[in-house]
Every structure is written in C-alpha cells, then in structure tokens.
Amino acid sequence: MSRAKWKGPYVQKSLLSQFSNKKSNSKNEITTYSRKSVIIPLFVGFTVNIHNGKTFSKIKITENMIGHKLGEFSPTRKRFSFKKRKKK
C-alpha cells in the first residue's frame, strides 16, 4: 500500500532538520541511515552519504530523483558474476 496523499511524503524529522540547517553552511554533505525517506526539492544540490548496511554510498541529489526514496540509489547487494576458470 502506498502512503496517503494528504499526509505528504515521509521524511525523517532529524534528516529534514539537517538539510534546513545546512543551507547556511558551505559544506553540502550529509550522512544518514534513513533509506526510507523520500527525496523532496529541498534536497537538490546536496551530497548525501546513505548507509547500505555495511558502508556509506555517496550520492549527489538531482532534480530527476525527486519523489524517489534514498534507498533506491544505494544498492545493498553486490553484483553476481561467474568466475572464469584457468585453462589447464
């Protein structure tokens, strides 16, 4: 089920306060564990370090990402590939 439209997009309160406080500062990098928060227009132009369960992925927020969740841009699994065998 999706979230009700009258509630608006979900953004963690601490994350929202970090973005509003960073407007005045020159450093535009924010670290977060909140993968479920939705990207809103306030976030555009910032660099966000998103935790994927092991490390932080550095993501630059653009206008095309508005409406998506932060977790969509930080994959939690490695890509699978077969290892090549050595010929004998």
URGI-V979872 format. One record per backbone hydrogen bond with DSSP energy under -0.5 kcal/mol. NH is the residue of the N-H (numbers start at 0). CO is the residue of the C=O. E is the energy in kcal/mol with one decimal. If there is no record, write none. Layout:
nh | co | e
NH | CO | E
NH | CO | E
This chain:
nh | co | e
6 | 3 | -1.0
7 | 3 | -0.8
10 | 8 | -0.5
15 | 11 | -2.3
16 | 12 | -2.2
17 | 13 | -1.6
18 | 14 | -1.9
19 | 15 | -2.0
20 | 16 | -1.9
21 | 17 | -1.6
22 | 18 | -0.6
23 | 20 | -0.7
27 | 25 | -0.5
29 | 46 | -2.2
31 | 48 | -2.8
34 | 32 | -1.4
37 | 9 | -3.1
38 | 67 | -3.1
42 | 39 | -2.2
43 | 40 | -0.9
44 | 60 | -2.0
45 | 42 | -1.9
46 | 27 | -3.0
47 | 58 | -3.3
48 | 29 | -3.4
49 | 47 | -0.7
49 | 56 | -2.8
50 | 31 | -1.6
51 | 54 | -2.7
56 | 49 | -3.0
58 | 47 | -2.8
58 | 56 | -0.6
60 | 45 | -2.6
60 | 58 | -0.6
64 | 61 | -1.1
65 | 62 | -1.1
66 | 38 | -2.3
67 | 64 | -2.0
69 | 36 | -2.2
70 | 34 | -2.5
71 | 68 | -1.2
72 | 69 | -1.5
73 | 70 | -1.1
